[in-house]
Amino acid sequence: MKFKLFSLFMALVMVFVMSGCGDKEIAVSTSSEANNVTSTDPLLSEDGSLINPLTGVKNLDSAANGQRPVAIMVNNISLAQSVQSGLSKADIVYEAYAEGGITRLMAVFKDANKIPRVGSVRSARYSYVDLAMGHDAIYVHAGINESHCTPHVKETGIDNINLNSGAPAKYGMRISNGLASEHTLYTNGENLVKCFNNLNWRTKLNSSEKMWQSFVDENSPITLTGGASKEINIKMSAASTTKFVYDSTAGKFVRYKGSSAMKDFTSGEQFAFTNVLVLETELIALTTDGIVKTNLEGGTGYYFTKGTYQKIKWSKGAVTNGFKITLEDGSECKFNAGNTWVSLMDKTQGVNIVSE
């Protein structure tokens, strides 16, 4: 009887020990899997927050993870610059040529739900289709160049929303700003999200999330070794110069027009950017009346941040590719976390960098 009780006791002990070992094995396996997810997910930071892939800032809502960015065309003629809205809230702003030395802007937002009032919204142009495609973004505009941009939209298959035409027209807003009607069209995230849902647009990315560039931790900003850059004058054409002045208090470049800081028409906030990229390129004439497209194969340029700069190389290539930015020797270029302004400048023009 004692032997039977002892045997039963030992059997129970063995079951308990084996169960404990099994628990440990499961715990180790689970921990390993979690570590693998953390190390391969480009958006997941060490503290568990989500990183915005377009800025490197740890402020992305989980609902925006895996969602397509939105790219919105913005008027940039001299007359309309005073009524621009939403640019500082964009993750990336691209400046490229439309025609006759005039540039337009394309504001890119990762999270559609957080898009403020943006505008004034202008028509689509060839090069911006390729820029938006590089982000798998939904492209928003008001009107389109029929001779060259319309065929390019069709051949690329880009999802685009024309706020001047058809069902999408009700998702724009006319805001009185003292200018002619063509300069008064704005939109926002609330309207655009309704548009995407009501018109059944694809809102999920075609592929997994990727970081736009290699960002350093936002709490450990870097400076660059090329020299100081207290002021940047980007000569886009004889008629258009983009100017930034470094604000050491904010740690950002503030956009200027002459001696006046440019401000958001809606919020009154100064337009400010953590990073400024100037990418030197060539223009390709599409028509005899000055409409052009920008060569997006690659070239040289400059990266500005924290009042310093560095010479770089860049490439894009295929329409669906994003930008690859490296240092002159081809090594990785690290970016400070924050929003970025990108000027695609005709290399026959130039950049004036003021160091003091």
Summary of the structure (lengths in Angstrom):
residues: 356
radius of gyration: 25.2
end to end distance: 96.3
largest distance: 107.0
contacts: 1145
relative contact order: 0.15
helix: 25%
strand: 35%
